Amino acid sequence: MKINQQRRTRSITTILLIALVSSSGCDSTSEPTEVSEGTTPSPTLASSGQTSADGSTSTPEPDAASGTASPPTGGEASTPAIEIPSSESSKTSPSMSSEAFREAALEGRTAEVKRGLESGINIEAVQPGREHTALHMAAFNGHTETVLFLINKGANVDCRDFEGKTPLIHACTGPYAETVEALIKAGADVNAKGSTEGFTPLMMAAGLDQLKIVQILLANKAEKETFDDDNDKAIDHARRAGHKDIVDVLK
């Protein structure tokens, strides 16, 4: 009902206006603009409005947050006040943190590792305090696909963590023959020694009952007679842990 009343009032006003002009005896030949029923007269545009190419005028609306005027919408896009050089706009920031990048490697999510590198993650970014890289993480869990991807993208195959351990040393802690072979083929040092205990890949495999890994390492010229910081050899680790099959291979 309120809408109908407003529309009726505007119609009566229009009729009275026309009658007033007629009775005044005005000699103007121009006819009054007819206001159709239900049409709201256009408000007067502010002088600060902008005129577009088609002659229409638009008034910038203040931005709710800053109170400043926002660019008018519609029509041709206006040129920004500051142009970003193409060299700047082409730069991208990493889409994930280096921690998330290493976690993806640890879990063998190669596609996520790839996206991280494409967004600008440093392939050698290390875990604070422990210095593990993504390659350490992938090797530790035997994710060969991720290991090969990282190596192909330039990861240091013999990078060292806070204990001086290489990805190969970590890979030798589990039954990850394929990963061990991939690292060796990529040039990993089979006789690398950790810096805190002096463990080699062979010592790690021997002490953790990884017979297949021991055989692969020996086939790739791993040294059986190397001593760790406690003057123990790989066979001593196997004997102490009760791994007779490995002891026999290392004799």
C-alpha positions as CSV (number, residue, x, y, z in Angstrom):
1,M,0.0,0.0,0.0
2,K,2.8,2.4,0.7
3,I,4.2,2.0,-2.7
4,N,0.8,2.7,-4.3
5,Q,0.3,5.8,-2.3
6,Q,3.6,7.3,-3.4
7,R,2.9,6.6,-7.0
8,R,-0.5,8.3,-6.7
9,T,0.9,11.4,-5.1
10,R,3.5,11.8,-7.9
11,S,0.7,11.6,-10.5
12,I,-1.5,14.3,-8.7
13,T,1.6,16.6,-8.5
14,T,2.2,16.2,-12.2
15,I,-1.4,17.2,-13.0
16,L,-1.3,20.3,-10.8
17,L,2.0,21.4,-12.3
18,I,0.6,21.2,-15.8
19,A,-2.6,23.1,-14.8
20,L,-0.5,25.8,-13.1
21,V,1.6,26.4,-16.3
22,S,-1.5,26.6,-18.5
23,S,-3.3,29.1,-16.2
24,S,-0.2,31.4,-16.0
25,G,-0.6,32.3,-19.7
26,C,3.1,31.5,-20.4
27,D,3.9,32.1,-24.0
28,S,6.6,29.4,-24.1
29,T,6.2,27.0,-26.9
30,S,8.1,24.3,-25.2
31,E,6.0,21.6,-23.8
32,P,6.5,20.5,-20.2
33,T,8.3,17.2,-19.8
34,E,5.9,14.5,-19.1
35,V,6.6,12.5,-16.1
36,S,5.1,9.1,-16.4
37,E,3.4,7.5,-13.5
38,G,5.7,5.6,-11.2
39,T,8.9,7.4,-12.5
40,T,11.2,9.0,-9.9
41,P,12.8,12.3,-11.0
42,S,16.6,11.9,-11.4
43,P,18.6,13.6,-8.6
44,T,21.0,16.4,-9.5
45,L,24.5,15.0,-10.1
46,A,27.3,16.3,-8.0
47,S,29.7,18.7,-9.7
48,S,32.5,16.3,-9.0
49,G,31.0,13.6,-11.2
50,Q,33.0,12.3,-14.2
51,T,31.6,12.5,-17.7
52,S,32.0,9.3,-19.7
53,A,32.5,8.9,-23.5
54,D,28.8,8.6,-24.1
55,G,28.0,11.8,-22.3
56,S,26.6,10.3,-19.2
57,T,27.9,11.4,-15.8
58,S,28.8,9.1,-12.9
59,T,29.7,10.1,-9.4
60,P,32.5,8.2,-7.6
61,E,31.2,6.5,-4.4
62,P,33.3,6.7,-1.3
63,D,35.0,3.5,-0.2
64,A,33.4,2.2,3.0
65,A,36.7,1.4,4.7
66,S,38.9,4.4,3.7
67,G,36.3,7.1,3.0
68,T,38.1,7.8,-0.3
69,A,36.4,7.8,-3.7
70,S,36.4,4.5,-5.6
71,P,36.8,4.5,-9.4
72,P,33.5,4.6,-11.2
73,T,32.2,1.3,-12.4
74,G,31.0,0.4,-15.9
75,G,32.2,1.7,-19.3
76,E,35.9,1.5,-20.3
77,A,38.4,0.6,-17.6
78,S,40.4,3.6,-16.4
79,T,44.2,3.5,-16.4
80,P,45.6,2.8,-12.9
81,A,47.4,5.7,-11.2
82,I,50.6,3.5,-10.8
83,E,51.5,1.0,-13.5
84,I,53.3,-2.1,-12.2
85,P,56.2,-2.9,-14.5
86,S,55.9,-6.3,-16.2
87,S,59.1,-7.5,-14.5
88,E,57.6,-6.8,-11.1
89,S,54.2,-8.3,-11.9
90,S,55.8,-11.5,-13.2
91,K,57.4,-12.2,-9.8
92,T,55.5,-14.7,-7.6
93,S,55.8,-15.5,-4.0
94,P,55.8,-19.0,-2.7
95,S,52.4,-20.5,-2.4
96,M,53.4,-22.7,0.5
97,S,55.8,-22.4,3.4
98,S,59.1,-24.3,3.3
99,E,57.8,-26.4,6.2
100,A,54.8,-27.5,4.1
101,F,57.2,-28.1,1.2
102,R,59.3,-30.5,3.2
103,E,56.3,-32.2,4.7
104,A,55.0,-32.9,1.2
105,A,58.4,-34.4,0.4
106,L,58.3,-36.5,3.6
107,E,54.9,-37.9,2.6
108,G,55.8,-38.4,-1.1
109,R,53.3,-35.9,-2.5
110,T,55.4,-35.1,-5.6
111,A,52.7,-33.0,-7.2
112,E,52.7,-30.6,-4.2
113,V,56.5,-30.6,-4.2
114,K,56.4,-29.6,-7.8
115,R,53.9,-26.8,-7.2
116,G,56.1,-25.5,-4.3
117,L,59.1,-25.3,-6.6
118,E,57.1,-23.6,-9.3
119,S,55.9,-20.9,-6.9
120,G,59.5,-20.1,-5.8
121,I,60.3,-22.3,-2.8
122,N,64.1,-22.9,-2.4
123,I,64.8,-26.5,-3.1
124,E,67.5,-26.5,-0.4
125,A,65.4,-24.8,2.3
126,V,66.2,-26.6,5.6
127,Q,64.3,-27.4,8.7
128,P,65.4,-24.9,11.4
129,G,67.7,-26.6,14.0
130,R,67.9,-29.9,12.2
131,E,68.9,-28.8,8.7
132,H,66.8,-31.5,6.9
133,T,66.1,-30.6,3.3
134,A,63.2,-31.9,1.2
135,L,65.5,-34.6,-0.2
136,H,66.4,-35.8,3.3
137,M,62.7,-36.1,4.0
138,A,61.8,-38.0,0.9
139,A,64.7,-40.3,1.2
140,F,64.0,-41.1,4.8
141,N,60.6,-42.5,3.9
142,G,61.7,-44.1,0.7
143,H,59.7,-42.0,-1.7
144,T,61.7,-42.7,-4.8
145,E,59.5,-40.7,-7.2
146,T,59.9,-37.6,-5.1
147,V,63.6,-38.3,-4.6
148,L,64.2,-38.5,-8.4
149,F,62.1,-35.4,-9.0
150,L,64.1,-33.3,-6.5
151,I,67.4,-34.6,-7.9
152,N,66.3,-33.8,-11.5
153,K,65.4,-30.3,-10.3
154,G,68.9,-29.8,-8.9
155,A,68.8,-30.9,-5.3
156,N,72.2,-31.6,-3.8
157,V,72.4,-35.4,-3.6
158,D,74.9,-35.3,-0.7
159,C,73.4,-32.4,1.4
160,R,74.0,-32.7,5.1
161,D,71.7,-32.3,8.1
162,F,72.6,-31.2,11.6
163,E,74.3,-34.5,12.2
164,G,76.2,-34.5,8.9
165,K,73.9,-37.3,7.5
166,T,73.2,-37.4,3.8
167,P,69.9,-38.5,2.2
168,L,71.5,-41.9,1.4
169,I,72.3,-42.5,5.1
170,H,68.7,-41.8,5.9
171,A,67.4,-44.0,3.1
172,C,69.5,-46.9,4.4
173,T,67.5,-46.9,7.7
174,G,64.6,-48.7,6.0
175,P,63.8,-51.3,3.4
176,Y,64.0,-48.8,0.6
177,A,66.2,-50.6,-2.0
178,E,64.8,-48.7,-4.9
179,T,65.5,-45.3,-3.3
180,V,69.0,-46.3,-2.3
181,E,69.8,-47.4,-5.8
182,A,68.3,-44.2,-7.2
183,L,70.5,-42.1,-4.9
184,I,73.6,-44.1,-5.7
185,K,72.9,-43.9,-9.5
186,A,72.6,-40.1,-9.0
187,G,76.1,-40.0,-7.6
188,A,75.5,-40.2,-3.8
189,D,78.6,-41.0,-1.8
190,V,78.3,-44.6,-0.5
191,N,81.0,-44.0,2.1
192,A,79.8,-40.6,3.5
193,K,80.2,-40.3,7.2
194,G,78.0,-38.4,9.7
195,S,79.7,-35.7,11.7
196,T,78.4,-36.6,15.2
197,E,78.9,-40.4,15.3
198,G,80.7,-41.2,12.1
199,F,78.1,-43.6,10.9
200,T,78.2,-44.6,7.2
201,P,75.3,-45.8,5.1
202,L,76.6,-49.4,5.5
203,M,76.7,-49.1,9.3
204,M,73.1,-47.8,9.4
205,A,71.8,-50.6,7.2
206,A,73.8,-53.3,9.2
207,G,72.7,-52.1,12.6
208,L,69.0,-51.9,11.5
209,D,68.8,-55.3,9.9
210,Q,68.5,-54.1,6.3
211,L,70.2,-57.1,4.5
212,K,69.1,-56.1,1.0
213,I,70.5,-52.6,1.5
214,V,73.8,-54.0,2.8
215,Q,74.1,-56.1,-0.4
216,I,73.4,-53.1,-2.6
217,L,75.9,-50.9,-0.8
218,L,78.6,-53.6,-1.0
219,A,77.9,-54.1,-4.7
220,N,78.6,-50.3,-5.1
221,K,82.0,-50.4,-3.3
222,A,80.9,-49.5,0.2
223,E,83.9,-49.9,2.6
224,K,83.4,-52.6,5.2
225,E,86.5,-51.7,7.2
226,T,85.6,-48.0,8.0
227,F,85.4,-47.2,11.7
228,D,82.9,-44.8,13.3
229,D,83.7,-42.5,16.2
230,D,83.6,-45.4,18.7
231,N,86.0,-47.5,16.6
232,D,83.2,-49.8,15.5
233,K,82.8,-51.2,12.0
234,A,79.5,-52.1,10.2
235,I,80.0,-55.8,11.2
236,D,80.2,-54.7,14.9
237,H,76.8,-52.9,14.6
238,A,75.3,-56.0,13.0
239,R,76.8,-58.4,15.6
240,R,75.7,-56.2,18.5
241,A,72.1,-56.1,17.2
242,G,72.0,-59.9,16.6
243,H,71.7,-59.8,12.8
244,K,73.6,-63.0,11.9
245,D,72.8,-62.9,8.2
246,I,74.3,-59.5,7.9
247,V,77.3,-60.5,10.0
248,D,78.0,-63.4,7.5
249,V,77.8,-61.0,4.5
250,L,80.2,-58.6,6.1
251,K,82.9,-61.1,7.2
